[in-house]
């Protein structure tokens, strides 16, 4: 773990990201959740590598909202292309490829 061992997430230097092994996180979940509710992001390590993260709910909800907005915009673009007669059918794979600039 890059943060000092057994350091309390809520009482640490916020300049460094907090990382904890999954096995240790299991034993400290309530304490980690308290830190996340206070705005911290905690990275979960498996085999010394980041495998996931605990983030405040508003951060996760914002990411979901942005993803929903992105896909809604892509669907509107597809509908407009069909209405203009540019395409009869646009597969999701093609739309994603074009949206990501791989076309």
C-alpha positions as CSV (number, residue, x, y, z in Angstrom):
1,X,0.0,0.0,0.0
2,X,1.5,3.4,-0.9
3,X,-0.1,5.1,2.1
4,X,1.6,4.3,5.4
5,X,0.4,1.0,6.8
6,X,-2.7,1.1,9.0
7,X,-3.1,4.9,8.5
8,X,-6.6,6.1,9.2
9,X,-7.9,7.5,5.8
10,X,-9.7,10.4,7.4
11,X,-6.6,11.5,9.3
12,X,-4.0,11.5,6.6
13,X,-2.2,13.8,4.2
14,X,-4.6,14.3,1.2
15,X,-1.8,15.0,-1.3
16,X,-1.2,11.2,-1.7
17,X,-3.9,8.8,-2.9
18,X,-4.9,6.3,-0.4
19,X,-4.4,2.7,-1.5
20,X,-5.2,-0.5,0.4
21,X,-5.0,-4.2,-0.4
22,X,-8.4,-5.8,-0.9
23,X,-7.8,-8.2,2.0
24,X,-7.1,-5.4,4.4
25,X,-10.1,-3.4,3.0
26,X,-12.4,-6.2,3.9
27,X,-11.4,-5.9,7.6
28,X,-11.8,-2.1,7.5
29,X,-14.8,-1.5,5.3
30,X,-16.8,0.6,7.8
31,X,-13.8,2.9,8.4
32,X,-13.1,3.2,4.7
33,X,-16.8,4.0,4.0
34,X,-16.6,6.8,6.5
35,X,-13.6,8.2,4.7
36,X,-15.4,7.9,1.4
37,X,-18.4,9.7,2.8
38,X,-16.0,12.5,3.8
39,X,-14.9,12.9,0.2
40,X,-11.9,10.6,-0.1
41,X,-11.2,8.2,-3.0
42,X,-9.7,4.9,-1.9
43,X,-8.0,2.7,-4.4
44,X,-8.3,-1.1,-3.9
45,X,-5.2,-3.1,-4.7
46,X,-5.0,-6.7,-5.9
47,X,-1.5,-8.0,-6.4
48,X,-0.1,-4.6,-5.8
49,X,-2.0,-3.0,-8.7
50,X,-5.1,-0.9,-8.6
51,X,-8.1,-3.1,-9.3
52,X,-10.9,-0.7,-8.2
53,X,-11.8,2.3,-6.2
54,X,-14.2,3.4,-3.5
55,X,-15.5,6.9,-4.4
56,X,-18.1,9.2,-2.9
57,X,-21.6,8.4,-4.2
58,X,-21.9,11.8,-5.9
59,X,-18.8,11.2,-7.9
60,X,-20.1,7.8,-9.2
61,X,-23.5,9.3,-9.9
62,X,-21.9,12.2,-11.9
63,X,-20.0,9.6,-13.9
64,X,-23.2,7.7,-14.6
65,X,-25.0,10.9,-15.6
66,X,-22.2,11.9,-18.0
67,X,-22.2,8.4,-19.6
68,X,-26.0,8.6,-20.0
69,X,-25.7,12.0,-21.6
70,X,-23.0,10.7,-24.0
71,X,-25.1,7.8,-25.2
72,X,-28.2,9.9,-25.4
73,X,-26.4,12.3,-27.7
74,X,-25.1,9.4,-29.9
75,X,-28.7,8.1,-30.2
76,X,-30.0,11.5,-31.2
77,X,-27.3,11.8,-33.9
78,X,-28.2,8.4,-35.2
79,X,-31.9,9.3,-35.3
80,X,-31.1,12.6,-37.1
81,X,-29.0,10.7,-39.7
82,X,-31.9,8.3,-40.3
83,X,-34.4,11.2,-40.6
84,X,-32.2,13.0,-43.1
85,X,-31.9,9.8,-45.2
86,X,-28.2,9.5,-44.7
87,X,-28.5,6.0,-43.3
88,X,-31.3,3.5,-43.2
89,X,-30.0,1.6,-40.2
90,X,-27.0,2.3,-38.1
91,X,-25.7,-0.5,-36.0
92,X,-24.5,0.2,-32.5
93,X,-21.1,-1.1,-33.3
94,X,-20.8,1.3,-36.3
95,X,-22.1,4.2,-34.3
96,X,-19.6,3.6,-31.4
97,X,-16.7,3.2,-33.9
98,X,-17.6,6.5,-35.6
99,X,-18.1,8.3,-32.3
100,X,-14.7,7.1,-31.1
101,X,-13.1,8.3,-34.4
102,X,-12.1,4.9,-35.6
103,X,-14.1,5.0,-38.8
